[in-house]
Amino acid sequence: MNDKFSLKQISFVRLCSLMTMLISLLVLMGWIFEINFLKTVIPGYISMKANTSLGLLFLAISLFFFEDPEKYTHHKPTRWAANFFATLTFLIGALTLTQYLFDVNFGIDEFFFIDPIRPGARFPAGRLAPITAINFMLMATTVYLSSIRLNGWQRISQYITFLAFLISFQALIGYFLGVTYTFGTAFYTQMAIHTSILFIVLTAGFLYARKNFALMKIATSPTVAGRSTRLLIGSAILVPPFVHFIQIKAEQAGFIDADFSVLIRVMGSVLFYLAIVWKMAYDLHQTEELQNEAENKLIVINAELEMRVIERTEAAVKNEGKVRAILESAFDAIVGMDQLGFVTEWNPRAEEIFGWNKEEAIGKRMSELIIPERYRLMHEKGLAHFVNTGEGPVLNRSIEISAIKKSGLEFPVELSITPLKIDDQYIFTAFLSDITQRKEDERNLKNLNAELEKSAAEAKQASELKSFFLANMSHEIRTPINGVIGMTNLVLDTDLTDQQREFVDIIRSSADSLLAIINDILDLSKIESGKMDLETIDFELSSLVTDITKTLRLTALQKGLNLKTDIPTSLVENVIGDPGRIRQILINLISNAIKFTHEGEITVRASVLSNTADDLEIRFEVEDSGIGISDETIKKLFQPFTQADSTMSRKFGGTGLGLSICQRLVELMHGQIGVTSTEEKGSIFWFELNFKKSKNKHIHQIHHFEHDLESNKTGRILVVEDNFVNQKVARALLEKIGHRVDTVGNGLEAITALEQFPYDIVLMDCQMPEMDGFEATQVIRSGKHVKIPKTIPIVAMTANALSGDKERCLKAGMDDYISKPVNINSLNKIIQKLLP
């Protein structure tokens, strides 16, 4: 049975369980605290024994788990719990009944509480009544049998529950009518009135919990039988006791004598049975009338069905014509076949595809018409296997297979076969599409995909070669530039004539320009290859903009330009983003403004577009009074290697990469960039970015001013560098700020030097002969050379500046990283951090 368990059913069964639990617990409280009212309910009545209250409590708990038949049957913990408490109840009943039958005393009657001895009693006063013990055993058996989901066992279970009900009910009637032998005699322990009531409640709960099974299914059904059963059971339970109660009370009061009392009982019984007979006759009459009405309706429905059959037969004839028209006009070949393999249907499209006309095809074996010879035996065996077993691997799905035309030409088709069984005979309908063109298209597509994969592989190889070239170019150019810039900085710190200083400044400026071009090319390469990583750190916006303008103000003043900022005082927000890339964009835009402006001023603005609890949208603007840009030029301004016109590069210099890099960076930060300009009046370059607000209110402002070269701490430093010029540059710069410096040419020499002298820091080049910086670092960190502290600080000082180079150095075990050409301020900052 899968009948859904209703909320109403659950509520009634649980109410029976909870009611019994409550009263049983109250009785136990009466025994604990010697409250007679709780034990007897009515003064002078028999008390409920302690063991009786325990047994009823166990049965109530068992009913609580028993209420849902699905859960009780399929959920083992629930079934085990119900059966466990039922077993405890059964044991109480069985042990008590054994004491009565064999006149023994196991000491269980007054194990917890002592009941005063009643005069003339043969058994302990605390022993529960025999009929109570029998009821305990019957109710526990009901729980056990209900775990078997078969109607026969469920019926037996309900019979047993009815028996327990009758025992309890006759005891209650005895109290009602004053007949003591119904609930026990003085010789035996008697059943208390509230015990009989609780047994009736429990039996009602157990029966209702299985209302969809056996007898209860009839009693609770909405049918005539169900309604009659409920009425008769209720009448049988209530009417006779009530009549006898009236008769007994009237006789006791002297209103009637014994003869008249007998007359009342006889007439009461006659009237009761007459009422039952009348009710049953009425229900049967109602049922018969309903049956006659249903039969009349059935006659009408049959007539209507016959009319519909006639109408649908006519419609079927029309539909057959429509189906025929569909078959005739279908784009696919449709072939019918019987279970012997003979063709029964052949539409015009089949004639076109295979070359056989309908008259030639009908009645022929399909295998001889369209199946290549090498597949015919397989087809015949498969057909016979399906007819015998109903199994066919190619049925009810689409497959691609070869077919044959009347001319003998093989060609590919898409085939799907649908079987249908009518009157124990199979018929098959095959749908076939000529897929010659599709196969040709697939071959072409496959060839095209192969070419595309080859092109993609070549493009990938070209990209890898480009990256390899850029890495080598960067390394090979940065190495000599490091020497050029380092030496020029050292020369500038010596006594020079004005002309010499001018010449050296030109050398340094040229080297800086070359380095800027290399950095722009590398940035563009990183962006295009998707290797440009953005930082996500906290910083202060207004501080960043102010710092940038201070850095470039001297350059503007040298051209006679006024560089000013326009930042609202309210813009003191700590945000999350990449301040380094924002600095790069602003420096590029401001530098361009300085380059293309001859007189006037340049204004750097930052304004708030939107401000919410979590987000801040800012618009940055760089406005100049320079030469301006035409509308045509603006359209291509942000393309790589593009300037306003071909003369710009010659007149102002530059590669035309800056604005393209700015655009790519802004787009990486999910912003937008643009320009408005009027020729000969000036331009406004702008970009807009959205920032998440920082919850950190104590962020150090970002400054990029030159640091004091006088180091606070000095140490002994080993420079590992294979380029002689760079050795001299590093030695001179580091000694100038107070460090003691030794130089070696590769990793092996570095290992030897570290074993001989105690150094504070190692500045390690990465690409060197014999042993490079990565291998040397791994040897040092391995601890194999006991004289070398494996925790000695190692800083990568390399010309490798592409994306991932820093991460590779740190992964190899180095503590920090600086790229060439080396900025002595940045290098000294790292040294100060790592010196002990």
C-alpha positions in Angstrom: 0.0 0.0 0.0 1.3 3.4 -0.9 -1.6 5.5 0.5 -0.4 8.9 1.6 -0.2 9.4 5.3 -2.5 12.4 6.2 -1.8 15.1 8.8 -5.2 14.4 10.4 -4.3 10.7 10.8 -0.9 11.6 12.4 -2.6 14.1 14.7 -5.1 11.6 16.1 -2.6 8.8 16.6 -0.1 11.1 18.2 -2.9 12.5 20.4 -3.7 9.0 21.6 0.0 8.4 22.3 0.6 11.7 24.1 -2.6 11.4 26.2 -1.6 8.0 27.4 2.0 9.1 28.2 0.7 12.1 30.2 -1.7 10.1 32.3 0.8 7.3 32.9 3.4 9.8 34.0 0.9 11.5 36.3 0.1 8.1 37.9 3.8 7.4 38.4 4.1 10.9 40.1 1.2 9.8 42.3 3.2 6.7 43.4 6.4 8.7 43.9 4.8 11.4 46.0 2.0 9.3 47.5 -0.8 11.3 45.9 -3.8 8.9 46.0 -5.9 11.1 43.7 -3.4 10.5 40.8 -3.4 6.8 41.5 -7.2 6.2 41.8 -8.8 9.3 40.1 -12.1 8.6 42.0 -11.8 8.1 45.8 -12.6 4.6 46.8 -11.9 3.2 43.3 -9.1 0.8 42.4 -5.7 2.4 41.9 -3.6 2.0 38.8 -0.6 -0.1 39.7 2.9 1.2 39.2 3.8 -1.6 36.8 0.5 -0.9 34.9 1.5 2.8 34.4 5.0 1.7 33.2 3.5 -0.8 30.7 1.0 1.8 29.4 3.9 4.4 29.1 5.9 1.9 27.1 2.9 1.1 24.8 2.3 4.9 24.3 6.0 5.3 23.3 5.7 2.3 21.0 2.6 3.9 19.4 4.5 7.1 18.9 7.0 5.3 16.7 4.3 3.1 15.2 2.1 5.9 13.8 3.6 6.2 10.3 3.3 2.8 8.5 5.8 3.7 5.8 8.5 4.9 8.2 7.8 2.0 10.6 8.2 -0.5 7.8 11.2 0.9 5.9 13.1 2.9 8.6 14.9 0.3 10.8 15.7 2.6 13.8 12.0 3.6 14.1 10.8 -0.1 13.8 13.4 -1.2 16.4 12.3 1.5 18.8 8.7 0.6 18.5 9.4 -3.1 19.0 11.8 -2.5 21.9 9.1 -0.7 24.0 6.5 -3.2 22.9 8.9 -6.0 24.1 9.2 -4.3 27.6 5.4 -4.2 27.8 5.1 -7.8 26.8 7.6 -8.9 29.4 5.7 -7.1 32.2 2.5 -8.8 31.1 4.1 -12.3 30.5 5.9 -12.2 33.9 2.8 -11.1 35.8 0.6 -13.8 34.1 3.2 -16.4 34.9 3.0 -15.5 38.6 -0.8 -15.9 38.5 -0.7 -19.2 36.6 2.0 -20.9 38.6 1.6 -19.2 41.9 5.1 -17.8 42.0 6.4 -14.4 43.0 9.3 -12.9 41.0 9.3 -9.7 43.1 8.4 -7.5 40.2 5.0 -6.4 41.6 6.3 -4.0 44.2 9.8 -3.6 43.0 9.5 0.2 42.9 6.6 1.0 45.2 4.7 -0.8 48.1 0.9 -1.0 47.9 -1.0 -1.4 51.2 -2.3 -5.0 51.5 -6.0 -5.4 50.9 -8.0 -7.6 53.3 -8.5 -11.1 51.9 -6.1 -10.6 49.0 -4.1 -13.7 48.1 -1.6 -11.9 45.9 0.6 -8.8 46.5 -1.3 -5.6 46.5 0.9 -4.1 43.9 0.3 -6.8 41.3 -1.5 -5.7 38.2 -4.8 -7.4 37.1 -4.6 -10.6 35.0 -6.7 -9.0 32.2 -4.2 -6.0 32.2 -1.4 -8.5 31.7 -3.3 -10.2 28.9 -3.9 -6.8 27.3 -0.2 -5.9 27.5 0.7 -9.1 25.7 -2.0 -8.6 23.1 -1.0 -5.0 22.3 2.7 -5.9 22.1 1.8 -8.7 19.7 -0.1 -6.2 17.6 3.1 -4.2 17.1 5.1 -7.3 16.1 2.6 -8.4 13.5 2.2 -5.0 12.0 5.8 -5.1 10.8 4.7 -7.7 8.2 3.2 -5.7 5.3 0.7 -8.4 4.2 -3.0 -7.9 4.5 -3.5 -11.4 6.2 -1.1 -10.5 9.0 -2.5 -7.0 9.3 -6.0 -8.5 9.6 -4.8 -10.8 12.5 -3.1 -7.8 14.1 -6.4 -5.9 14.0 -8.3 -8.9 15.4 -6.0 -9.0 18.4 -6.3 -5.2 18.9 -10.1 -5.6 18.8 -9.8 -8.4 21.4 -7.8 -6.0 23.7 -10.4 -3.4 23.1 -13.3 -5.7 24.1 -11.4 -6.7 27.3 -10.9 -3.1 28.3 -14.4 -2.0 27.2 -16.1 -4.7 29.3 -14.1 -3.6 32.3 -15.2 0.0 31.7 -18.8 -1.1 31.3 -18.5 -2.9 34.6 -17.7 0.3 36.3 -20.5 2.0 34.4 -23.1 -0.6 35.4 -21.6 -1.4 38.8 -20.8 -5.0 37.8 -17.4 -5.7 39.5 -16.7 -9.1 38.0 -16.0 -7.5 34.6 -12.9 -5.9 35.8 -11.8 -8.5 38.4 -12.7 -10.0 41.7 -11.4 -9.6 45.2 -9.5 -12.8 44.7 -7.5 -11.3 41.8 -6.2 -7.9 41.3 -8.7 -5.7 39.6 -8.3 -3.4 36.5 -8.5 0.3 37.4 -11.0 2.5 35.6 -8.4 4.8 34.1 -6.4 1.7 33.0 -9.4 0.5 31.0 -9.9 4.0 29.5 -6.2 4.2 28.5 -6.4 0.7 26.9 -9.4 1.9 24.8 -7.4 5.0 23.8 -4.4 2.9 22.8 -6.4 0.4 20.9 -8.1 3.2 19.0 -4.7 4.7 18.2 -3.2 1.4 17.0 -6.2 0.7 14.8 -6.3 4.2 13.3 -2.6 4.1 12.6 -3.3 1.2 10.2 -6.6 2.6 8.8 -5.6 1.7 5.2 -5.2 -2.0 5.9 -7.5 -4.9 6.3 -10.7 -4.4 8.4 -9.9 -0.8 9.2 -9.8 0.0 5.5 -13.4 -0.9 5.3 -14.4 0.8 8.5 -12.8 4.1 7.5 -13.8 4.1 3.8 -16.2 6.7 2.5 -18.4 4.0 0.9 -21.8 2.8 2.0 -20.2 -0.2 3.7 -17.8 2.1 5.5 -20.5 4.5 6.7 -22.7 1.5 7.8 -19.8 -0.1 9.6 -19.0 3.1 11.6 -22.7 3.6 12.5 -23.2 0.0 13.6 -20.0 -0.2 15.6 -20.8 3.0 17.4 -24.4 1.9 18.1 -23.3 -1.5 19.3 -20.8 0.1 21.7 -23.0 2.8 23.1 -26.7 1.8 22.9 -26.8 -1.5 24.8 -24.8 -0.2 27.8 -26.9 2.9 27.9 -30.2 0.9 27.9 -28.9 -1.4 30.6 -27.7 1.5 32.6 -31.2 3.1 32.6 -32.8 -0.3 33.4 -30.4 -1.0 36.3 -30.7 2.5 37.8 -34.5 2.4 37.5 -34.7 -1.0 39.1 -32.3 0.1 41.9 -34.4 3.2 42.5 -37.6 1.1 42.8 -39.2 2.7 39.8 -39.7 -0.7 38.1 -39.8 -4.3 39.2 -37.7 -7.2 37.9 -40.3 -8.3 35.4 -40.6 -4.9 33.8 -36.8 -4.7 33.8 -36.7 -7.9 31.7 -39.4 -6.3 29.4 -37.2 -3.2 29.0 -34.2 -5.3 28.0 -36.2 -7.3 25.5 -37.9 -4.3 23.9 -34.6 -2.4 23.9 -32.9 -5.2 22.1 -35.8 -5.5 19.6 -35.8 -1.7 19.0 -32.0 -1.7 18.6 -32.0 -4.5 16.1 -34.9 -3.1 14.2 -33.0 0.2 13.9 -30.0 -1.6 12.6 -32.1 -3.6 10.1 -33.8 -0.4 9.0 -30.5 1.4 8.5 -29.0 -1.4 6.6 -32.1 -1.7 4.4 -32.0 2.0 3.8 -28.4 1.9 2.8 -29.0 -1.0 0.5 -31.9 0.8 -1.1 -29.8 3.9 -1.6 -27.0 1.8 -3.1 -29.5 0.1 -5.5 -30.9 3.4 -6.6 -27.4 4.7 -7.2 -26.6 1.5 -9.1 -29.7 1.9 -11.3 -28.8 5.5 -12.0 -25.3 4.5 -12.9 -26.6 1.9 -15.3 -28.8 4.4 -17.0 -25.9 6.8 -17.3 -23.8 3.9 -18.7 -26.4 3.2 -21.4 -26.3 6.9 -22.4 -22.5 6.9 -22.4 -22.4 3.7 -24.5 -24.7 5.4 -27.0 -22.5 8.4 -27.1 -19.4 6.2 -27.4 -20.9 4.4 -30.4 -21.6 7.8 -32.1 -18.0 8.8 -31.4 -16.7 5.5 -32.8 -18.6 6.2 -36.0 -17.4 9.8 -36.1 -13.8 8.7 -35.4 -14.0 6.0 -38.0 -15.0 8.6 -40.6 -12.2 10.8 -39.3 -9.7 7.9 -39.5 -10.6 7.4 -43.1 -9.9 11.1 -43.7 -6.7 10.9 -41.6 -5.5 7.9 -43.7 -5.7 10.1 -46.7 -3.7 12.8 -44.9 -1.1 10.3 -43.8 -0.9 9.0 -47.3 -0.4 12.6 -48.5 2.4 13.1 -45.9 4.1 9.9 -47.0 3.9 10.9 -50.6 5.4 14.4 -49.9 8.0 13.4 -47.2 11.6 14.5 -47.9 12.9 11.2 -46.4 12.5 7.8 -48.0 9.8 5.9 -46.0 9.9 2.2 -46.4 7.5 -0.3 -44.7 8.4 -3.9 -44.0 6.6 -6.9 -42.5 8.2 -9.3 -40.0 9.3 -11.6 -42.8 11.4 -8.8 -44.4 9.1 -8.0 -47.4 8.5 -4.4 -48.5 4.9 -3.2 -47.8 5.3 0.6 -48.3 7.5 2.6 -50.7 7.0 6.4 -50.9 8.0 8.6 -53.9 11.2 9.8 -52.1 12.3 6.2 -51.9 11.8 5.9 -55.6 14.1 9.0 -56.1 16.8 7.9 -53.8 17.0 4.2 -54.6 15.8 4.1 -58.3 13.1 1.4 -57.8 9.5 2.4 -58.5 6.8 1.5 -56.1 5.4 -1.4 -58.2 8.9 -3.0 -58.4 9.6 -2.6 -54.7 6.3 -3.7 -53.0 6.5 -7.5 -52.2 10.3 -7.7 -52.7 12.7 -8.5 -49.8 14.1 -5.3 -48.5 17.5 -6.8 -48.2 17.6 -7.5 -51.9 16.6 -3.9 -52.8 18.6 -1.5 -50.7 21.1 -3.5 -48.5 24.6 -4.1 -49.8 25.3 -7.8 -50.2 27.9 -8.0 -47.3 25.2 -6.8 -44.8 22.3 -8.9 -46.0 22.9 -12.0 -43.8 23.4 -9.8 -40.8 20.1 -8.1 -41.5 18.2 -11.4 -41.8 19.6 -12.7 -38.6 18.9 -9.5 -36.7 15.3 -9.4 -38.0 14.7 -13.0 -36.9 16.3 -12.3 -33.5 14.0 -9.3 -32.9 10.8 -11.2 -33.9 11.7 -14.0 -31.4 13.0 -12.0 -28.5 11.9 -8.4 -29.0 15.5 -7.2 -28.8 17.1 -5.1 -31.6 20.2 -2.9 -31.2 19.5 -0.8 -34.2 15.8 0.0 -33.6 14.3 3.2 -32.3 17.5 5.2 -32.9 19.4 6.8 -35.8 22.4 5.1 -37.3 24.6 5.8 -40.3 25.1 2.9 -42.7 25.7 2.2 -46.4 22.8 1.5 -48.8 22.7 0.5 -52.4 20.9 2.0 -55.4 19.2 0.0 -58.2 22.3 0.9 -60.3 24.5 -0.9 -57.7 26.1 2.4 -56.4 26.7 2.4 -52.7 26.1 5.6 -50.8 25.8 6.6 -47.1 22.3 7.0 -45.5 21.0 7.9 -42.0 18.6 5.2 -41.0 16.0 4.9 -38.2 13.6 2.0 -37.8 10.5 1.9 -35.7 8.8 -1.4 -34.8 5.0 -1.7 -34.1 3.2 -4.8 -33.0 -0.4 -5.3 -34.2 -2.3 -8.6 -33.7 0.9 -10.5 -32.7 2.6 -9.4 -35.9 5.4 -6.9 -36.2 5.5 -4.2 -38.9 8.5 -1.9 -39.3 8.8 1.6 -40.7 12.2 2.7 -41.9 13.1 6.4 -42.5 16.2 6.9 -44.7 18.0 10.1 -45.6 20.7 10.4 -48.3 23.6 11.9 -46.4 26.1 11.9 -49.3 26.4 15.7 -49.3 26.6 15.9 -45.5 29.4 13.4 -45.4 31.2 15.5 -48.1 30.7 18.6 -45.9 32.0 16.7 -42.9 35.1 15.7 -44.7 35.6 19.3 -45.8 35.0 20.5 -42.3 37.4 18.0 -40.9 40.1 19.1 -43.4 39.3 22.8 -42.5 39.6 22.0 -38.8 42.9 20.3 -39.4 44.2 23.3 -41.2 42.9 25.6 -38.4 44.6 23.4 -35.8 47.8 23.6 -37.9 47.4 27.4 -38.2 46.7 27.6 -34.4 49.8 25.5 -33.7 51.9 27.7 -36.0 50.4 30.8 -34.3 51.2 29.4 -30.9 54.7 28.6 -32.0 55.1 32.1 -33.4 53.8 33.5 -30.1 56.3 31.4 -28.2 59.1 32.5 -30.5 58.0 36.1 -30.1 58.0 35.7 -26.3 61.4 34.0 -26.5 62.7 36.8 -28.7 61.4 39.5 -26.4 62.9 37.8 -23.4 66.3 37.5 -25.0 66.0 41.1 -26.4 65.1 42.4 -23.0 67.9 40.6 -21.3 70.5 41.4 -23.9 69.6 45.1 -24.1 69.1 45.6 -20.3 72.5 44.2 -19.5 74.5 46.9 -21.4 72.0 49.6 -20.5 72.6 48.7 -16.9 76.3 49.5 -17.5 75.5 52.7 -19.5 73.1 54.1 -16.9 75.2 52.9 -13.9 78.4 54.4 -15.3 76.8 57.7 -16.3 75.4 58.1 -12.8 78.8 57.4 -11.4 80.4 59.9 -13.8 77.8 62.6 -13.0 78.9 62.3 -9.3 82.5 63.3 -10.3 83.9 66.7 -11.1 82.9 67.6 -14.7 82.9 70.6 -16.8 79.6 72.0 -17.9 80.1 70.7 -21.4 81.1 67.2 -20.1 78.0 67.2 -17.7 75.8 68.1 -20.7 77.2 65.3 -22.8 76.8 62.7 -19.9 73.2 63.9 -19.3 72.5 63.3 -23.0 73.9 59.8 -22.6 71.7 59.1 -19.6 68.6 60.6 -21.2 69.1 58.5 -24.3 69.6 55.3 -22.2 66.5 56.2 -20.2 64.5 56.7 -23.4 65.7 53.3 -24.8 64.7 51.7 -21.5 61.3 53.3 -21.7 60.8 51.9 -25.2 61.8 48.4 -24.1 59.4 48.6 -21.1 56.6 49.8 -23.4 57.2 46.9 -25.8 57.3 44.4 -22.9 54.1 45.8 -21.4 52.3 45.5 -24.7 53.5 42.0 -25.1 52.3 41.0 -21.6 48.9 42.5 -22.3 48.5 40.8 -25.7 49.5 37.4 -24.3 47.2 37.8 -21.3 50.1 37.7 -18.8 49.7 41.2 -17.4 48.8 40.7 -13.7 47.2 43.5 -11.7 47.8 44.1 -8.0 45.0 44.3 -5.5 46.2 46.5 -2.6 44.9 49.3 -0.4 46.0 52.8 -1.3 44.9 56.5 -1.0 43.7 58.1 -4.2 44.4 61.7 -3.5 47.9 60.9 -2.2 48.6 59.0 -5.4 47.6 61.8 -7.8 49.4 64.4 -5.7 52.6 62.4 -5.6 52.6 61.9 -9.4 52.2 65.6 -10.2 55.0 66.5 -7.7 57.3 64.1 -9.6 56.6 65.6 -13.0 56.2 69.3 -11.9 60.0 70.0 -12.4 59.8 68.6 -16.0 56.9 70.9 -16.7 58.6 73.9 -15.2 61.7 73.3 -17.4 59.4 74.0 -20.4 57.8 77.0 -18.7 54.5 75.2 -18.1 52.4 75.3 -14.9 51.3 71.8 -13.8 48.5 71.9 -11.3 46.0 69.5 -9.7 42.2 69.9 -9.2 41.2 67.3 -6.6 38.2 67.8 -4.3 39.0 67.9 -0.6 36.3 65.3 -0.1 38.3 62.8 -2.1 40.2 61.3 0.8 39.2 57.7 0.2 41.1 54.5 0.8 40.4 52.2 -2.1 41.5 48.8 -3.4 43.3 48.5 -6.8 46.7 48.6 -8.6 48.3 52.0 -7.8 51.3 51.1 -9.9 49.4 50.8 -13.1 47.2 53.9 -12.4 50.5 55.7 -11.8 51.8 54.4 -15.2 48.6 55.6 -17.0 48.7 59.1 -15.4 52.5 59.6 -15.9 52.0 58.6 -19.6 49.1 61.1 -20.1 50.8 63.9 -18.2 54.1 63.3 -20.0 52.3 63.5 -23.3 50.6 66.7 -22.3 54.0 68.2 -21.3 55.5 67.0 -24.6 52.8 68.5 -26.9 52.3 71.7 -25.0 54.5 74.8 -25.7 53.0 77.3 -23.3 50.2 77.6 -20.8 49.2 75.1 -18.2 48.3 71.4 -17.6 45.6 70.4 -15.1 45.2 67.0 -13.5 41.7 66.4 -12.2 40.0 63.6 -10.2 36.3 63.8 -9.7 33.7 61.5 -8.1 31.1 60.0 -10.5 29.3 57.8 -8.0 29.8 57.0 -4.3 28.1 54.1 -2.6 28.7 52.3 0.6 31.1 49.8 -1.1 32.1 51.3 -4.4 33.7 54.5 -5.7 33.7 55.5 -9.4 36.4 58.1 -10.3 37.0 60.1 -13.5 40.6 61.2 -14.1 41.4 64.0 -16.5 44.6 65.5 -17.9 43.8 68.8 -19.7 46.5 70.7 -21.6 46.6 73.9 -23.8 48.7 72.2 -26.4 48.5 71.6 -30.2 45.3 69.6 -30.1 44.3 66.6 -32.2 42.0 66.3 -35.3 38.9 64.2 -35.3 40.3 61.8 -37.9 43.5 61.3 -35.8 41.5 60.6 -32.6 39.8 57.6 -34.3 43.2 55.8 -34.5 45.0 57.4 -31.6 44.9 54.4 -29.3 46.2 51.9 -31.8 49.8 50.6 -31.2 52.7 52.5 -32.8 50.3 55.4 -33.8 50.8 59.1 -33.3 48.8 62.1 -34.5 50.7 62.2 -37.8 53.9 60.9 -39.4 55.8 64.1 -38.5 55.1 63.7 -34.7 57.6 61.0 -34.2 60.3 63.0 -35.9 59.4 66.2 -34.1 58.5 65.0 -30.6 59.9 61.4 -30.5 58.3 58.3 -29.0 57.1 55.0 -30.3 53.3 55.6 -30.2 52.8 52.7 -27.7 52.0 54.7 -24.6 48.3 55.4 -25.3 47.7 51.9 -26.6 49.1 50.5 -23.3 47.0 53.0 -21.3 43.9 51.8 -23.1 44.7 48.2 -22.5 45.5 48.8 -18.8 42.2 50.7 -18.3 40.3 47.9 -20.0 42.0 45.3 -17.8 40.7 47.3 -14.8 37.2 47.2 -16.4 37.2 51.0 -17.1 37.1 53.2 -20.1 39.4 55.8 -21.6 38.9 58.6 -24.2 39.9 62.0 -25.4 38.2 65.3 -26.4 40.3 67.8 -28.3 40.3 70.9 -30.4 43.2 71.6 -32.8 45.4 74.5 -31.7 43.5 74.8 -28.4 44.3 71.7 -26.4 43.1 68.3 -25.4 41.5 66.5 -22.4 42.5 62.9 -22.0 40.3 61.0 -19.5 39.7 57.6 -18.0 37.1 56.3 -15.6 37.6 53.5 -13.1 35.5 51.8 -10.4 37.1 51.0 -7.1 36.1 48.9 -4.1 36.4 50.9 -0.9 39.0 49.7 1.6 37.9 48.9 5.1 41.5 49.7 6.3 41.5 53.3 7.6 45.3 53.4 8.3 47.1 53.2 4.9 50.5 54.6 4.5 50.6 57.2 1.7 52.5 56.2 -1.4 55.5 58.4 -2.1 58.0 57.9 -4.9 60.6 60.5 -4.1 64.3 59.7 -4.3 65.5 58.0 -1.1 68.5 59.1 0.8 71.5 57.1 -0.6 73.2 57.1 2.8 72.3 53.7 4.0 71.6 53.3 7.7 73.4 49.9 7.8 76.3 48.6 5.8 77.4 45.0 5.2 79.6 42.7 3.2 78.0 42.0 -0.1 78.8 39.3 -2.7 77.9 40.3 -6.3 77.5 37.3 -8.6 77.6 38.7 -12.2 79.1 37.4 -15.4 79.3 40.8 -17.2 82.5 42.6 -16.3 81.0 46.1 -16.9 78.0 45.4 -14.6 80.4 44.0 -12.0 82.2 47.4 -11.9 79.0 49.3 -11.9 77.6 47.3 -9.0 80.8 47.5 -7.0 81.1 51.3 -7.5 77.5 52.1 -6.6 77.5 49.8 -3.5 80.9 51.0 -2.2 79.8 54.6 -2.7 77.0 54.1 -0.1 79.3 52.3 2.3 79.1 48.6 1.6 82.1 46.2 1.2 81.8 44.4 -2.1 83.3 41.3 -3.7 82.4 40.1 -7.2 82.5 36.7 -8.9 81.5 35.6 -12.4 79.2 32.6 -12.0 77.4 30.3 -9.5 80.4 27.9 -8.9 82.6 30.9 -8.0 79.8 32.1 -5.7 79.7 28.8 -3.8 83.5 28.9 -3.4 83.5 32.5 -2.1 80.7 31.9 0.3 82.6 28.9 1.8 85.7 31.2 2.4 84.1 34.4 3.7 81.0 35.3 5.7 78.8 37.6 3.6 75.7 39.4 4.7 73.9 39.4 1.3 74.3 37.8 -2.1 73.2 39.8 -5.2 72.6 37.0 -7.8 72.4 37.3 -11.6 70.2 34.6 -13.1 71.8 33.8 -16.5 75.5 32.9 -16.2 77.8 30.3 -17.6 78.8 27.0 -15.8 76.2 27.5 -13.0 73.3 30.0 -13.3 71.7 31.9 -10.4 68.8 29.5 -10.0 71.0 26.4 -9.5 73.4 28.3 -7.3 70.5 29.4 -5.1 69.1 25.8 -4.8 72.6 24.5 -3.8 72.9 27.2 -1.1 69.4 26.5 0.2 70.0 22.7 0.2 72.4 23.0 3.2 74.9 20.6 1.5 77.7 23.1 2.1 77.9 23.3 5.9 80.1 26.4 5.8 77.4 28.4 3.9 74.4 29.5 6.0 71.5 28.3 4.0 69.3 31.2 5.2 71.7 33.9 3.8 69.6 36.6 2.0 69.8 36.3 -1.8 68.5 39.0 -4.1 67.9 38.3 -7.8 69.6 41.1 -9.8 68.8 40.2 -13.4 68.0 41.5 -16.8 65.0 39.1 -17.0 62.0 41.5 -16.6 59.2 39.6 -18.3 56.0 38.4 -16.5 56.7 35.4 -14.3 60.5 36.1 -13.9 60.1 37.5 -10.4 57.9 34.6 -9.4 60.4 32.1 -10.8 63.2 33.7 -8.7 61.2 33.6 -5.5 60.2 30.0 -6.2 63.8 29.1 -6.6 64.5 30.3 -3.0 65.6 33.9 -3.5 64.4 36.5 -1.0 63.7 39.4 -3.3 64.1 40.6 -6.9 65.2 43.7 -8.8 65.5 44.1 -12.6 68.2 45.7 -14.6 69.1 48.5 -15.1 69.3 48.7 -11.3 68.0 51.8 -9.5 70.4 52.2 -6.6 67.7 53.7 -4.4 65.4 50.6 -4.9 68.4 48.3 -4.5 69.5 50.0 -1.3 66.0 49.8 0.1 66.0 46.0 -0.4 69.5 45.7 1.2 68.4 47.7 4.2 65.4 45.4 4.7 67.5 42.2 4.5 70.6 43.3 6.4 70.7 41.8 10.0 
